[in-house]
Amino acid sequence: MKVALAKQMHEIDEMANEIFGLPEIALMENAGHRVFLAVLKILGNADKKSICVLSGSGNNGGDALVTARFLANRGARIKVFLIGNPNHRTESLNIQIKILREMGIEIVQLENDRAWERLQITLRFCDAIIDGILGTGFFGEMRPSALRLIRLANSANKPVISIDIPSGVASDTGAVTGEAINARCTVTLGLPKIGHYVCPGANHIGELIIDDIGIPQKLLTEDIHQTLIDAELAKTLLPARNRDVHKGSCGKILIIAGSRGMTGAATLASMSALKAGAGLVTLAVPESLNDLYEVKLTEVMTASLYEIKSGIIAGENALNTLLNLAGKMDAVLIGPGLGRDADTIDLVRKFVSAVDKPLILDADAIFAFNGALEELKSCKQIPILTPHLGELAALLDTTVNELREFLIVNVRKVAQDLRAMIVAKSECTIIAYPNGEVFISALGNSGMATAGSGDVLAGTIAGLMKQTPFAPLAGVYLHGTAGDIAAQFKGEGLIASDIMENLPVAIKKLRELQKN
């Protein structure tokens, strides 16, 4: 499923009318009916329920008024409160206002103190609130009256059903300036929006319901370069294994990781690669730590590297060993727990520029290129970088806040500028390709905010490199699914190894999905 920018969704609505002859008012009817069904799901029934409907001056408000009509027909007691300049209302909204007035439904314009007092009384005694205040066209600073309305709605502590996106959330960025509606449920129309997945906006969404409201599928799939990694896409990411596969054909992976005090990162990454289905995994580690890994890792092979001091790799000897090892492998992962010694950084830069294999850079290997972005462009193959937002901001010499202002745009630009695949880890995971395509994963949970989770993801992607050309996408999907499975049993107390242990379960679930 595609993920739309506000401008793209507006253009889709226009094309539905101009190309297919589908009038705006028809889409509004479909939208209102879908929101009506969501309200019924929350309340159980509408009969004798008191519903407070909040409407702005745009078509988002028109959707809310259609919802009000359907609810009224089911016996609900409706009160509508309008905000904004009456002269700025859309034609479709005015049609819906006229219909409700003819039905005898009370409509109040919030233009004086008495009207606001009536609203507060209504909010106190209502059973649910319909949020049609701002919609996807909002960005920047909101008017004081809209901010006041949002605060009153939130303070009522009643279930709020938002239309398209909670009022106060910027559709394209997830930004919230001031305050935003805290929705129990958001019914988004046509396609999901970026603000549904990026925080702080994502914290306001509640349950997300996506409905195409009858827009022709052709319009919802063409010329949009943001895609949600959903079940339908996931089914295409990992080809079935032939009966005659062997360990060599499933992927020989080299992982360069670990240093004194950070041995766990190497363990998690290498075991995750195996549990993602790789046939052979070799872990290259500092010489003084090799015996530890020989005992700790039964299925992973190890290779010891020259170290300049205990637990720290560097030097031409180590570089030559790594290049020789890499020449026998299908893919290489470098970075988890590797350390940030200046000589190690020098080794990483030299190795990355010299190796001619599919390459994944994580953690300390990304750090090695802070202040040396041009060197990343010298990679012989398109590299995969797996930073969290702090690492990505440091790489770009910016701040996380600046990065977040236009997160999708910024991650896409980095991928294009560096000619790299970027797997940016945050509350959602963003995978950007150098050709401008962006994929978004909403899988995962807050329990995965734990040390080592990123090492598991990097290892998972590495383990899939021989199995599928879509290893970053498949890796993110399986990692998020494994985390969600772990959370069912461990909740917020899950640790990285719980994610790792559930990777085979996630793969099994994906195989079952592929059968349907």
C-alpha positions as CSV (number, residue, x, y, z in Angstrom):
1,M,0.0,0.0,0.0
2,K,1.2,3.5,-0.9
3,V,1.6,6.3,1.7
4,A,0.5,9.7,0.4
5,L,1.7,13.2,0.9
6,A,-1.1,15.8,1.4
7,K,-0.6,17.3,-2.0
8,Q,-0.6,13.9,-3.7
9,M,-3.9,13.0,-1.9
10,H,-5.5,16.3,-3.0
11,E,-4.4,15.6,-6.6
12,I,-5.9,12.1,-6.4
13,D,-9.2,13.5,-5.3
14,E,-9.1,16.0,-8.2
15,M,-8.3,13.2,-10.7
16,A,-11.1,11.0,-9.4
17,N,-13.4,13.8,-10.5
18,E,-11.8,14.9,-13.7
19,I,-10.7,11.5,-15.1
20,F,-13.3,9.2,-13.7
21,G,-16.2,11.6,-13.2
22,L,-16.4,10.7,-9.5
23,P,-17.8,13.8,-7.8
24,E,-16.4,15.2,-4.6
25,I,-19.7,14.9,-2.8
26,A,-19.8,11.1,-3.6
27,L,-16.4,10.6,-2.0
28,M,-17.6,12.6,1.0
29,E,-20.6,10.3,1.4
30,N,-18.4,7.3,1.3
31,A,-16.0,8.8,3.8
32,G,-18.8,9.7,6.3
33,H,-20.3,6.3,6.1
34,R,-16.9,4.7,6.9
35,V,-16.4,6.9,9.9
36,F,-20.0,6.1,11.0
37,L,-19.1,2.4,11.0
38,A,-16.0,3.2,13.1
39,V,-18.2,5.0,15.6
40,L,-20.6,2.1,15.8
41,K,-17.6,-0.2,16.5
42,I,-16.6,1.9,19.5
43,L,-20.0,2.6,20.9
44,G,-21.7,-0.7,20.0
45,N,-24.8,1.1,18.7
46,A,-25.9,4.7,18.1
47,D,-29.4,4.7,19.6
48,K,-29.8,7.4,22.2
49,K,-26.1,8.1,22.2
50,S,-25.0,11.7,22.5
51,I,-22.5,12.6,19.8
52,C,-20.5,15.9,19.6
53,V,-19.4,16.7,16.1
54,L,-16.6,19.2,15.6
55,S,-16.3,20.7,12.1
56,G,-13.8,23.1,10.5
57,S,-14.6,25.0,7.3
58,G,-13.1,22.4,4.9
59,N,-14.2,19.1,3.4
60,N,-12.9,17.3,6.5
61,G,-15.8,19.0,8.3
62,G,-18.1,17.9,5.5
63,D,-17.1,14.2,6.1
64,A,-17.9,14.8,9.8
65,L,-21.4,16.1,9.0
66,V,-22.1,13.1,6.7
67,T,-21.1,10.9,9.7
68,A,-23.5,12.9,11.9
69,R,-26.4,12.2,9.4
70,F,-25.8,8.5,9.4
71,L,-25.7,8.5,13.2
72,A,-28.8,10.6,13.5
73,N,-30.6,8.1,11.3
74,R,-29.7,5.4,13.8
75,G,-31.2,7.3,16.7
76,A,-28.2,9.2,18.0
77,R,-28.6,12.7,19.5
78,I,-26.3,15.0,17.5
79,K,-24.9,18.4,18.2
80,V,-22.6,20.0,15.6
81,F,-20.2,22.8,16.4
82,L,-18.6,24.8,13.6
83,I,-15.4,26.7,13.7
84,G,-13.8,29.0,11.2
85,N,-15.0,31.8,8.9
86,P,-18.4,30.9,7.3
87,N,-17.3,32.7,4.1
88,H,-14.5,30.2,3.7
89,R,-16.5,27.0,3.8
90,T,-16.3,24.7,0.9
91,E,-19.3,24.1,-1.3
92,S,-19.6,20.5,-0.3
93,L,-19.5,21.4,3.4
94,N,-22.3,23.9,2.9
95,I,-24.4,21.2,1.2
96,Q,-24.0,19.0,4.3
97,I,-24.9,21.9,6.6
98,K,-28.1,22.5,4.7
99,I,-29.0,18.8,4.9
100,L,-28.5,18.6,8.6
101,R,-30.5,21.8,9.2
102,E,-33.4,20.4,7.2
103,M,-33.2,17.3,9.4
104,G,-33.6,19.5,12.5
105,I,-30.1,18.8,13.9
106,E,-28.7,21.5,16.1
107,I,-25.7,23.3,14.5
108,V,-23.8,26.0,16.5
109,Q,-21.2,28.4,15.2
110,L,-18.5,28.9,17.8
111,E,-18.5,32.7,17.5
112,N,-19.2,33.9,21.1
113,D,-18.8,32.9,24.7
114,R,-22.3,31.5,24.9
115,A,-21.6,29.1,22.0
116,W,-18.3,27.9,23.7
117,E,-20.2,27.3,27.0
118,R,-22.7,25.2,25.1
119,L,-19.9,23.2,23.6
120,Q,-18.3,22.6,27.1
121,I,-21.6,21.3,28.4
122,T,-22.1,19.0,25.3
123,L,-18.6,17.6,25.7
124,R,-19.2,16.9,29.3
125,F,-22.2,14.7,28.7
126,C,-21.5,13.2,25.2
127,D,-20.6,9.6,24.5
128,A,-18.2,10.3,21.7
129,I,-16.6,13.1,19.7
130,I,-16.2,13.3,15.9
131,D,-13.1,15.3,14.9
132,G,-13.5,17.0,11.6
133,I,-11.7,20.2,12.5
134,L,-8.5,20.5,10.4
135,G,-7.7,17.5,8.3
136,T,-4.6,16.9,6.1
137,G,-4.4,20.4,4.8
138,F,-3.1,21.7,8.1
139,F,0.5,22.5,8.8
140,G,2.4,25.1,10.8
141,E,0.8,27.2,13.5
142,M,-2.9,26.8,14.1
143,R,-5.4,29.6,15.0
144,P,-6.1,30.2,18.7
145,S,-9.8,29.1,18.2
146,A,-8.7,25.8,16.8
147,L,-6.2,25.2,19.6
148,R,-8.9,26.0,22.1
149,L,-11.3,23.6,20.5
150,I,-8.7,20.8,20.5
151,R,-7.8,21.3,24.1
152,L,-11.5,21.2,25.2
153,A,-12.0,18.0,23.2
154,N,-9.0,16.3,24.8
155,S,-9.9,17.4,28.3
156,A,-13.4,15.9,27.9
157,N,-11.8,12.4,28.1
158,K,-14.3,10.9,25.7
159,P,-13.5,8.6,22.8
160,V,-12.6,10.7,19.8
161,I,-12.9,9.5,16.2
162,S,-10.7,11.6,13.9
163,I,-11.2,11.9,10.2
164,D,-8.1,11.4,8.0
165,I,-5.7,12.6,10.7
166,P,-6.1,14.0,14.2
167,S,-6.5,17.7,14.1
168,G,-3.2,19.4,15.0
169,V,-1.0,16.7,13.4
170,A,0.8,17.8,10.2
171,S,0.1,15.1,7.6
172,D,3.4,15.2,5.8
173,T,5.7,15.3,8.8
174,G,3.9,14.1,11.9
175,A,4.7,17.5,13.6
176,V,2.6,18.8,16.3
177,T,2.8,22.5,17.2
178,G,0.8,23.4,20.3
179,E,-1.6,20.5,20.7
180,A,-3.3,17.7,18.7
181,I,-6.4,15.6,19.2
182,N,-5.8,12.4,21.1
183,A,-7.8,10.0,19.0
184,R,-9.2,6.7,20.0
185,C,-9.5,5.9,16.3
186,T,-8.4,7.6,13.1
187,V,-10.2,6.7,9.8
188,T,-7.9,7.8,7.0
189,L,-9.3,8.2,3.5
190,G,-7.8,6.9,0.3
191,L,-4.3,6.2,1.5
192,P,-2.4,6.4,4.9
193,K,-0.3,9.5,5.4
194,I,3.2,9.9,6.7
195,G,2.0,11.7,9.9
196,H,0.3,8.4,10.9
197,Y,3.6,6.7,11.4
198,V,6.1,9.5,12.4
199,C,6.1,10.9,15.9
200,P,4.9,13.0,17.6
201,G,1.9,12.7,15.4
202,A,1.9,8.9,15.6
203,N,1.2,9.1,19.3
204,H,-2.1,10.8,18.6
205,I,-3.5,8.3,16.0
206,G,-5.0,5.5,18.2
207,E,-6.3,2.6,16.0
208,L,-5.7,3.4,12.4
209,I,-8.4,2.4,9.8
210,I,-7.5,2.8,6.2
211,D,-10.3,3.0,3.6
212,D,-10.1,3.7,-0.1
213,I,-13.7,5.3,0.0
214,G,-14.2,4.1,-3.6
215,I,-11.3,5.9,-5.2
216,P,-10.2,3.9,-8.3
217,Q,-7.1,1.8,-7.4
218,K,-5.2,3.1,-10.3
219,L,-5.1,6.5,-8.7
220,L,-3.9,5.0,-5.4
221,T,-0.9,3.2,-6.9
222,E,0.7,5.3,-9.6
223,D,3.4,8.0,-9.2
224,I,3.6,7.7,-5.4
225,H,7.1,6.9,-4.1
226,Q,6.3,6.0,-0.5
227,T,5.2,2.5,0.2
228,L,4.0,0.8,3.4
229,I,5.6,-2.6,4.1
230,D,2.3,-4.4,4.7
231,A,1.3,-8.1,4.5
232,E,0.7,-8.0,0.7
233,L,4.2,-6.6,0.1
234,A,5.8,-8.9,2.6
235,K,4.6,-11.9,0.8
236,T,6.8,-11.0,-2.2
237,L,10.0,-10.3,-0.2
238,L,11.4,-13.8,0.6
239,P,11.3,-16.4,-2.2
240,A,10.5,-20.0,-1.2
241,R,13.5,-22.3,-0.7
242,N,14.0,-25.1,-3.2
243,R,14.3,-28.6,-1.8
244,D,17.9,-28.9,-3.0
245,V,19.3,-25.9,-1.2
246,H,22.4,-26.3,1.0
247,K,24.3,-24.2,3.4
248,G,26.5,-22.6,0.7
249,S,23.5,-21.6,-1.4
250,C,21.7,-19.9,1.6
251,G,24.5,-17.4,2.1
252,K,28.0,-17.2,3.4
253,I,28.1,-14.1,5.6
254,L,31.1,-12.3,7.2
255,I,30.4,-10.2,10.2
256,I,33.1,-7.9,11.5
257,A,32.0,-6.9,15.0
258,G,32.8,-6.8,18.7
259,S,35.4,-5.2,21.0
260,R,36.2,-5.4,24.6
261,G,33.1,-4.4,26.6
262,M,30.8,-4.8,23.6
263,T,31.0,-8.5,22.8
264,G,27.2,-8.9,23.0
265,A,26.7,-6.9,19.8
266,A,28.7,-9.4,17.8
267,T,26.9,-12.3,19.3
268,L,23.5,-10.9,18.6
269,A,24.3,-9.9,15.0
270,S,25.9,-13.2,14.0
271,M,23.2,-15.4,15.6
272,S,20.5,-13.2,14.1
273,A,22.1,-13.8,10.6
274,L,21.8,-17.6,11.2
275,K,18.3,-17.4,12.5
276,A,17.3,-15.4,9.5
277,G,18.3,-18.4,7.4
278,A,22.0,-17.8,6.4
279,G,23.8,-21.0,5.7
280,L,27.3,-20.1,7.1
281,V,28.2,-17.1,9.3
282,T,31.8,-16.2,10.1
283,L,32.4,-13.7,12.9
284,A,35.7,-11.8,12.7
285,V,36.8,-10.5,16.1
286,P,39.8,-9.2,18.0
287,E,42.3,-11.9,18.6
288,S,42.1,-11.7,22.4
289,L,38.4,-12.2,22.3
290,N,38.3,-15.1,20.0
291,D,38.4,-17.8,22.7
292,L,35.4,-16.2,24.3
293,Y,33.4,-16.4,21.1
294,E,34.5,-20.0,20.4
295,V,32.9,-21.0,23.7
296,K,29.8,-18.7,23.4
297,L,28.9,-19.4,19.8
298,T,28.4,-23.0,18.8
299,E,27.0,-22.5,15.2
300,V,29.0,-19.4,14.2
301,M,32.6,-19.8,12.9
302,T,35.1,-17.3,14.2
303,A,38.2,-15.6,12.7
304,S,40.7,-13.8,14.9
305,L,42.1,-10.4,13.9
306,Y,45.3,-8.6,14.7
307,E,44.8,-6.0,17.4
308,I,46.8,-3.0,18.4
309,K,45.7,-3.3,22.0
310,S,43.5,-5.7,23.8
311,G,40.1,-6.0,22.1
312,I,40.7,-3.3,19.5
313,I,41.4,-4.3,15.8
314,A,43.5,-2.1,13.4
315,G,46.4,-2.2,11.0
316,E,47.3,-3.7,7.6
317,N,47.5,-7.2,9.0
318,A,43.8,-7.1,10.1
319,L,42.8,-5.3,6.9
320,N,44.4,-8.0,4.7
321,T,42.8,-10.8,6.7
322,L,39.4,-9.2,6.4
323,L,39.7,-8.6,2.6
324,N,40.8,-12.2,2.1
325,L,37.8,-13.5,4.2
326,A,35.4,-11.2,2.4
327,G,36.5,-12.5,-1.0
328,K,35.0,-15.9,0.0
329,M,31.7,-14.5,1.2
330,D,28.3,-13.5,-0.3
331,A,27.9,-10.4,1.9
332,V,29.6,-8.5,4.7
333,L,28.3,-6.8,7.8
334,I,30.7,-4.4,9.7
335,G,30.2,-2.3,12.8
336,P,28.2,-3.8,15.7
337,G,30.1,-3.1,18.8
338,L,33.3,-2.6,16.8
339,G,34.6,0.3,18.9
340,R,35.6,3.9,18.0
341,D,39.3,3.9,18.4
342,A,41.0,6.1,15.8
343,D,43.0,3.2,14.3
344,T,39.8,1.1,14.1
345,I,38.1,4.0,12.2
346,D,41.0,4.1,9.8
347,L,40.7,0.3,9.2
348,V,36.9,0.6,8.6
349,R,37.3,3.3,6.0
350,K,40.0,1.4,4.1
351,F,38.1,-1.8,4.2
352,V,34.8,-0.2,3.0
353,S,36.5,1.4,0.1
354,A,38.4,-1.8,-0.9
355,V,35.9,-4.6,-0.5
356,D,33.8,-5.6,-3.5
357,K,30.9,-7.4,-1.9
358,P,27.4,-6.5,-0.8
359,L,28.1,-4.5,2.3
360,I,26.1,-3.5,5.4
361,L,27.4,-0.8,7.7
362,D,26.0,-0.5,11.2
363,A,26.7,1.4,14.4
364,D,30.4,2.1,14.8
365,A,31.1,1.5,11.0
366,I,28.7,4.4,10.3
367,F,30.4,6.5,13.0
368,A,33.7,5.9,11.2
369,F,32.4,8.1,8.3
370,N,31.4,11.1,10.4
371,G,33.1,14.0,8.7
372,A,34.0,11.8,5.7
373,L,30.8,11.4,3.7
374,E,32.6,11.6,0.4
375,E,34.5,8.4,1.2
376,L,31.3,6.5,1.5
377,K,30.6,7.3,-2.2
378,S,33.7,5.3,-3.2
379,C,32.1,2.0,-2.3
380,K,32.4,-0.5,-5.1
381,Q,28.8,-1.7,-4.5
382,I,25.7,0.2,-3.2
383,P,26.1,-0.1,0.6
384,I,23.3,-0.5,3.2
385,L,23.5,1.7,6.2
386,T,21.4,0.9,9.3
387,P,21.6,4.0,11.6
388,H,19.2,5.1,14.3
389,L,18.3,8.8,14.1
390,G,21.1,9.9,16.4
391,E,23.7,8.1,14.3
392,L,22.2,9.5,11.1
393,A,22.1,13.0,12.4
394,A,25.8,12.7,13.5
395,L,26.7,11.4,10.1
396,L,25.1,14.4,8.5
397,D,26.4,16.9,11.0
398,T,23.0,18.0,12.1
399,T,20.6,17.4,15.0
400,V,17.9,14.8,15.4
401,N,15.3,17.6,15.7
402,E,16.4,19.1,12.4
403,L,16.4,15.7,10.8
404,R,12.9,15.0,12.1
405,E,11.4,18.2,10.6
406,F,11.1,16.5,7.2
407,L,12.1,13.0,8.1
408,I,11.0,11.2,4.9
409,V,12.4,13.9,2.7
410,N,15.7,14.0,4.5
411,V,16.2,10.2,4.6
412,R,15.4,10.0,0.9
413,K,17.9,12.8,0.1
414,V,20.7,11.0,2.1
415,A,20.1,7.8,0.1
416,Q,20.3,9.7,-3.2
417,D,23.3,11.8,-2.2
418,L,25.3,8.9,-0.8
419,R,24.1,6.4,-3.5
420,A,23.3,4.1,-0.6
421,M,20.3,2.3,0.9
422,I,19.4,3.8,4.2
423,V,17.5,1.9,6.9
424,A,16.7,4.6,9.4
425,K,15.5,3.2,12.7
426,S,13.0,5.1,14.8
427,E,9.3,4.7,16.0
428,C,8.8,3.6,12.4
429,T,11.6,2.2,10.2
430,I,12.3,4.1,6.9
431,I,14.1,2.4,4.1
432,A,15.2,4.7,1.3
433,Y,16.8,3.6,-2.0
434,P,19.1,5.8,-4.2
435,N,16.4,6.0,-6.9
436,G,14.1,7.9,-4.5
437,E,11.8,5.1,-3.5
438,V,10.9,5.0,0.2
439,F,9.4,2.2,2.3
440,I,7.9,2.6,5.7
441,S,7.4,-0.1,8.3
442,A,5.0,0.4,11.2
443,L,5.8,-2.9,12.7
444,G,7.4,-3.1,16.1
445,N,6.6,-1.8,19.6
446,S,8.0,0.3,22.4
447,G,9.5,-2.7,24.1
448,M,12.0,-2.9,21.3
449,A,13.7,0.2,22.6
450,T,16.4,-1.9,24.2
451,A,20.1,-2.3,23.8
452,G,21.0,-4.7,21.0
453,S,17.8,-4.4,19.0
454,G,19.7,-2.7,16.2
455,D,22.4,-5.4,16.2
456,V,19.6,-8.0,15.7
457,L,18.2,-6.0,12.7
458,A,21.7,-5.6,11.1
459,G,22.3,-9.3,11.5
460,T,18.9,-10.2,10.1
461,I,19.5,-8.1,7.0
462,A,22.9,-9.7,6.6
463,G,21.5,-13.2,6.9
464,L,19.0,-12.5,4.1
465,M,21.5,-11.0,1.6
466,K,21.9,-14.2,-0.4
467,Q,18.3,-15.3,-0.1
468,T,16.5,-12.2,-1.5
469,P,17.3,-9.1,-3.5
470,F,15.0,-7.3,-1.0
471,A,17.0,-8.1,2.1
472,P,16.6,-4.6,3.7
473,L,12.8,-4.7,3.3
474,A,12.5,-8.4,4.3
475,G,14.9,-7.9,7.3
476,V,12.9,-4.9,8.6
477,Y,9.6,-6.8,8.2
478,L,10.9,-10.0,10.0
479,H,12.6,-8.0,12.7
480,G,9.4,-6.0,13.5
481,T,7.3,-9.1,13.4
482,A,9.7,-11.0,15.7
483,G,9.6,-8.0,18.1
484,D,5.8,-8.0,18.1
485,I,5.7,-11.7,18.8
486,A,8.2,-11.2,21.7
487,A,6.1,-8.4,23.1
488,Q,3.1,-10.7,23.4
489,F,5.0,-12.6,26.1
490,K,7.5,-10.1,27.5
491,G,5.8,-6.7,27.0
492,E,8.1,-3.7,27.7
493,G,10.5,-6.1,29.4
494,L,11.7,-7.8,26.2
495,I,15.4,-7.8,25.4
496,A,17.2,-8.0,22.1
497,S,17.7,-11.8,22.3
498,D,13.9,-12.2,22.6
499,I,13.6,-10.6,19.2
500,M,16.4,-12.7,17.9
501,E,14.9,-16.0,19.2
502,N,11.6,-15.1,17.5
503,L,13.1,-14.6,14.0
504,P,12.4,-18.2,13.0
505,V,8.8,-17.8,14.2
506,A,8.5,-14.6,12.1
507,I,9.8,-16.4,9.0
508,K,7.3,-19.2,9.6
509,K,4.5,-16.7,9.9
510,L,5.6,-15.1,6.6
511,R,5.6,-18.6,4.9
512,E,2.1,-19.2,6.1
513,L,1.1,-15.8,4.8
514,Q,2.5,-16.6,1.4
515,K,0.2,-19.6,1.2
516,N,-2.9,-17.5,1.4
